[in-house]
Amino acid sequence: MNALAVGLVKAGRYLKAVMGDNAYEVYLAHLAAAHPGTPPMLERLFWRERDDEQDRNLQCRCC
């Protein structure tokens, strides 16, 4: 892979992290490390719960 492609991949990962688009992957990694053997939430349920929490706790949002 050339340097431009590597840079674009890294920029994409950074943007996903900033926007919170990788939250489910972070959740899965945390669950595997801190709570091995615990079945994870389905992705659809995870995003629904995350959105509901943001609606309940307005401090975790910018707008």
Secondary structure, DSSP 8 states (H G I E B T S, - for coil): --HHHHHHHHHHHHHHHHHTTTHHHHHHHHHHHHSTT-----HHHHHHHHHHHHHH-GGG---
